[in-house]
Amino acid sequence: MTAREHTTPLPASKAALLARPGHTGIDPRGPRFGAGITSVLLLVTIGLSLGTAATAPPNVAGRATQPGFILLAIITVLFAWGAFAGVQKHPYGRLFAAVVRPRLAAPTHLEDPTPPTFSQGVGFIVSIAGVALHLAGVPFGLVIPAALAFVAAFLNSVFDYCFGCQIYLLLVRARILARAPTSVS
């Protein structure tokens, strides 16, 4: 079976994400793998931050040295990496391709890498808002954006529902974004 042959039809929300004929696609399990790692890291971030969420330290240096903040800052850098370099060059994408993918059967379909890359940009915006709000001393400014990002990553990793990808498709349908061309194989 090739990556283009389907044993069961894909739901409309997934069919719109397929790589177009003649264009390079990605294994859709790769972004789900990365979302699983991100979910765990965001859950740890929330856990580390809940105790001090309402009463952050009075100065920026104190807020910037909190473990939850440091972890969210790292997650923000990883989202930026995925958004600006693409999901194939993201550390989780490379880890999936090198370690996990060779142990799996061929994917039933390939997806366009543009929507998951856009989704990384959405994650970057949400997480950078958490970083900025926490540094500004806003109560729960770190926890709420981290929780929102956690929900999106959890939906992707567990239920194969990429919230950022669906936002991308809505913006394409509304003609706010043009569907970006993907590289030819």
N, C-alpha and C positions, 0 to 999 in steps of 0.2 A: 504494500500500500504506500503510495506517495503522500507527501504532505498536503497535497491538494484533494485527495480522495477522502470523503467523509462517510463514516458508517452511520452517523445520525446527524440530522440537520442541526446547525448551530442556532441558538436564539438570535433574534435580530440585534440585540445589544452586542453580541460577539461577532456576528457576520459583518457588521460595519467596520470592525477592526482588522479584518483580514488584509494581508499584504496583497497588493494588486498584482495581476499577472505581469511577469517581466521585472518585478522589483524584489529586492532582498527583503525577506521577512525574518522575524525572530521567533524562537520557541516561546510560546506564551507562558510556559512554566517558569521561565527565568525571572520575569518581573514578579511573579507570585512568590518565588523563593526569596527574592530580595524584600518583598513586602512582609514576609514572615519574620525575617531578621529585624526589619524596621519596627514591626509590631512589638516584638519583645523589648527592643531598646527603648521604645517610647513608653511602654508599660513600666519599665524600670525608672525612666525619667520621672514619670508621674509619681511613682512610689517614693522616690527620693525627695520630691518637691512638695508633696502634700503637707508634711509637717510644718513647713515654713511658708506655705503659700499665702497665708493671710497676713503674716507679719515678717516681711523680708528685712534683712539687715538694713540699717539706716544709710549706708554708703554704697556706692557703685562697686568698690573693691570687694566689699563683703558679699554682695550679691553675685559678683562674677566668679567667686571662688567656691560657690556652693556646688556640690556634686551633680545635682539635677541640672543646673545651668550648664556645667561643663559638658555633660552628656548631650544636652539639647544642642549646644553649639557644634559638637562633633556631628550629630545627625543633620544639622543644617548644612554643614560643609558637604556631607555625603549627598544630600538632596541637590545642592548646587552642582556637584560633580555630575550627577545623573542628568540634570536639566541642561547643562551647558556642553558636556562631552557626549551625552547620549547614553541610553541604557546599556548598550553593548560594551561601552568602555567604563562603566561604573564598576567599582570593586566587587559588588555582589553579582553583577552580570558576568564578570570574568571568573569569579569563583564557581558560579553555576556552570559556565561553559567548560571549565577545566576539570572540575571534580564531580559534579552531579550529573550533568547532561550525558557524559559517556556511559553512565550506568543505567540510563533510561531507554525505553523504546523510542522510536522516531515519533515526533509529535503528529497529531492528526491534522493539524493545520498550522500555518505560519501567520503571524500578525505583523502589521505595519509597526515599526518602532517609534513612529512619531507620536501617537497618543500616549504611550507609557513615558516617553521623554517629556511631553507636556505635563503629564501627571507629576513627574519629579519636580517640575517648575512650580506646580501648585503646592506641593509639599514644602518646597523651599520658601515660598511666600508665607505659608502658615507658620513654619518653624522660625523664620526670621522675625516674624511678628512676635512670637513668644520670647525670643531672645531680647528684642528691643523693649517690649513691655516689662520684662523682668528687670532689665537694667534700669528702666525708668522707675522701678519700685511699685508698679501697679499690682495690687493684691490679685492673686491667681492669674497674673499675666503670663506666667510660664505654663501653668497647669492646663488652662483652658485650650490654648492652641495645641499643646502636646496631646491632649485628649482628642481633639478634632482630628489631628494627624493619625493618632492611634486608630480611631474608628475607620478612617479611610484605608489604612494599611491592613487592618484586620479584615475588612470586607474583601479586599483584594486577595489576601493570602488564604483565607478560609472559604470564601464563597465565590471566588473568581469574578468579583465585581469591582472593576477599576473605576472609582468615582472620578478621578482626574481625567481618565480616558473618555468618560461619558460627557464631562464638561467640554472637552476638546471637540467631540462630535457635535454637541449642541452649538458650539461657536462656529463650526464649519457649516452646519445646516442653516444657521442664521446669517451666513456669509460675513461674519465678523473676522473669521480666519479663513485663509485659503488652505485647502488640503495640501500639505507640504509634499513635494516629490521625494520619494525614497530612492536610494541608489539602485542602479540596475545591476542584477547579478552577473 
